[in-house]
Structures are given as C-alpha cells and as structure tokens.
Amino acid sequence: MEIIPNVYQITTRGVNIILIAERELTLVDTGFRGSSSKIISFIHSLGRSVDEVTLIILTHNHLDHVGGLAELKRLTRAKVAAHKADLSDLNSQLLYPRIVRKLLRIPLLSALRPLVYAEPSEVDIQLEGGEVLSPLGGLKVIHTPGHTPGSISLLSLKRKLLIVGDALNNRYKTIRLPPKLVSTDLSQAIDSVKRIAQLDFSVLCFGHGKSLTKDASAQVQDLIKKHGL
C-alpha cells in the first residue's frame, strides 16, 4: 500500500517493510529470510531497480525484521544503519526470550544464529539516536528502547510521518504495546511510548499491522489513557 506519496508498506508473512522511493531508494527493515523476492518484485512494479537501494535502516535486531538483510546486501550497494545497543559480538546475549537464547547456545543449533540476528559486521552505520538521515528531507532517529535495547523510531517532521518498528503495533485494528514475551524491558517500552506520544506526527507506520494515515497521534494518546500510563 502507498502510505503517503513515495512511501510504501510492503507486507510479507505478517511483517511490514517500509520503502521510501525518492531519487534513491531506502528500506526500513527487511522482513524474514526469504522476503527479498517480494521486496524486489514490488520495487520492479514501480519501474525501479533493486540496485537503486542505497540505505537500509533496521528498527531493531529481531529475525522478522533483519532476516532478509544478507540477501539484500548481496543484491544492492546499500549501507546498513542500526542502533549500536542492538549489536553485540558472538559471545553476547541475543535480544530474545531466555529459552531462545539457551537453544542457540546448543552447538548443533548455534549455526542458526546468523538467521536470527544481524552481526555488527553487517552494519555500516551504528546509530546512537538523534541523527538525522537524508530520506524524506530529514529522517530523525529516535531511540525508543524496551522491545529491544536498541529499538529506534524514525520521524519525518516534513511529512509528519513516524515509523515505530515494534515499539507499538496495530493488531486487530487496535494500537497495542509490544508483547511482553518478546520484549527485553516492558517498563522501558512504556517509557518509549510516552516519548512517542510527545512527537509531532499524523501518520504512523508499524512493524506489524496497517499504517494509520490520520489521527495517529490522537490514537497513541488514547492508548496511554486506556492503560493509565
């Protein structure tokens, strides 16, 4: 779907990838492994080429958002940006529930790690929050931790558009907090939602669920009131 002119939501296997189509192409997240074929097909439907993708921004380091990264890196000349708090060496804990981390320490399963996690070596630009990236006339990086330590949101003041990754989701036509089971710190995630509510936006894009193209800020305010946050 076209969210606003030149900004598109590509949904595959329940996960959203945002494509910003300007003189160059920008992808926000890459979906599960195997998602690249649908992303490339959509790019072609716009009369564009995958080698026009010059920037890939990861909202957080979970397999449903970074799984397609390796293939897209092979097919493009894109630089990859992610928050440094979501990047760690091979011996560090993964940003998943404890049971998943334990399973991936088993020698026979440890080989699966590259499929569920983007390594620091795959990221060209390590973000801290506060940076302004070039897409949409200035896309501000906002650190919104809680779902993962390095979760980020991206705000275009010019277009009043906010991309939140999994800091919020839109399931069953209702804005929701990130699931506790797959979040590293729900209390921190709630603080991030409060921070999001203070931003100036009218369009809201999620990692899961349909984007909101009107009254988005008001709906986030309603969520805060509903939960007494």
N, C-alpha and C positions, 0 to 999 in steps of 0.2 A: 504494500500500500504506500501511496505518497502521503507523507505526514504533513509537510508543507512543501512548497516548490523546491525541488532539487534535494529533498531529504526523504529517504525511503526506508520502510521497515520490511526486512526480509525475514520471514519466519520459517524455520525448519526444525522439526522434531520438538516443537514447543518452546524454542529459544529464538529470541529476536536478535538480528544483526542490523545495525543502522548503517546505511550507505549515504554518504554526502557526496553529491555529484556536482562538482564545480569544474574549474579548468583542469584540476586534478581530482582524483577520487580518494575518499577517506572511508575506511571501515571502522566501525566501533563494534568490537568483539567479532569472533569468528565461528561461533557455534560449536557443536560436537565435531569430532573427527568425521570426515566424510561430507561435511556441509559445504565444502568449497564448490562442488559441482553446481549446486543450486545458486550459490552466490554468483558464480561466473556466468551462469545462464541468465540471471537477472541483469547483470551488467551488460551482457550482449544484447538483451532486449531493449536497452536504452540506446543502442548504437554505439556503445563504448567498448573499450578493450580492458582486459584484466591488467595489462601492463601499465595502465594509467593509474592504478592504485599506488599511491606514494606514502601513505601513512595508515597504520593500523593501531588503534588505541584499544587497550584492554581495560574494561571497567573493574575486573577482578580476576584472580587466578584460579578459576574452577573449570573443570573439564568441559562443561557445557558452554563455556564462553571462550576457551582457548584451544579446544580440540582441533579446530581447523587451521590453526596458526602455521604449523610446519609446512603444510602443502601450499598455503597462500604465500609463504615466504619464498618457496621454491619458484612460484609462478610469477612473482612480482618483484619490483625493486623497492618495495615499501620498507620504511623504517617502522619499528615497533616501539610503542610507548606504554609503560605500565608503572604503577606506583612501586617504589622501592620496598615498601613494607610487605608486599606480596611476593617478593623474590628472595629466595634463600638457596644455599648450597645443598648438595645431595644429602648431607647428614642432618639437615634441619627438619623440623616437623612440617608436614603438609598442612594446608589450610582446610582440613576436612574433619569430620567427626572422628573420635578416638578409634572406633572399630575399623574405619577405613585405613587410618594411619598404621594400625597394627598389622593389618593384612598386607600392606605394601612393604612391610619390613621382612616378610617371609621371602627367602631367596628366590623361590620359584615365581613369586608374584612381583618382586621388586622391578623386574623388567617392564612392568606395565606403567611405571612412574612417568615416563615421557608422554604417555597418552592422557594423563590426568592433570598435568602441571607444566606450565611454561618455565623453563630454566632461565636463570639470569643471562646466560649466554645468548638466548634468543631475543633479548630485549635491547634495543639500541638507545632508548631514552628512558632513564629512570626518573620518574616524577616524584615530587615531594608535596604537591598541592600549591596552588597559587600561580602556576604557569599559565600563560595564555598561548594556545596553539593557533595555527593560522586558519583552519576551516571556519566558514560562516562569519568571516570578518572579525574573528576573535573568539575562540572557544576556551573558556576559563576552566581550569582543572580544580575541582573542589574535593578535598579529602573527606570522604564520608564513611569512616570505618565502622565495623560492627559485624557485618556479614562476613567480611574478611578484614584483616588489619589494614590492607592497602586498597580497599574499595574506593573508587572515585566516582564522582558525578561530573558532568560536562555541561556548562552553561553558556549559551549564546545570548548575550544581552541584546544584540542587534535584532535577533529573530525571536527573542523571549521564549527560547526552547531549552528544556532541561532534559538531559539523558541521565538516568539514575542507575543503570545496571540492575543489580538486585538489592539496592538499598531500600527499594519498595517494589511491589509487584501488583499487577492488575489481574486478579483471577476472579472468575465468576462475576465480572462486571463490578468488582469492588476493589478499591485500593487496599493493600494489606502490607503489614510489616514483613520483613524477611522471615522465613521459617527458623525457629529456634534450633531445630535439629541440625541444620547445616550452616549455622552462623557461629562465629567464634566468640562473640560477645554481644548478646541481645541488648543489654543495657547501653552499651556504646552505640549499637544500631539505632536505638530510640533517640539518643542524643543527636545522631546524624539526621534523623527525620526532622527533629526540631530545627536543625540548621537549614535543612532543605526548605522548610516552611517559611523561612525568612527571606528566601531568594525571590527575585522578580522574574516570573515566568508565567506563561499562559498555556504552553504546550509541554506535555510531559511524556517521555518515552521510557519504557521499561525493558528489562531483560526478558520478562515473561508477561504476556498479556498485551492487549490492544493499547496503542498510544492514545492519549487524551489530547484533543485538539482545541478544547475550550473549557473554561472554568477549572483548569487543572489545579491552580494554586488553591482555590476555594475547597476543592475536594481533599487536598492534603490537610488543610486546616480542619476540615470536618473529621478526618481520621484522628487527628491529635485530640480533638474534643471528645470523640467517641471513646477513646482509650484513656482519657484523663491524663494525657502525657504532659 
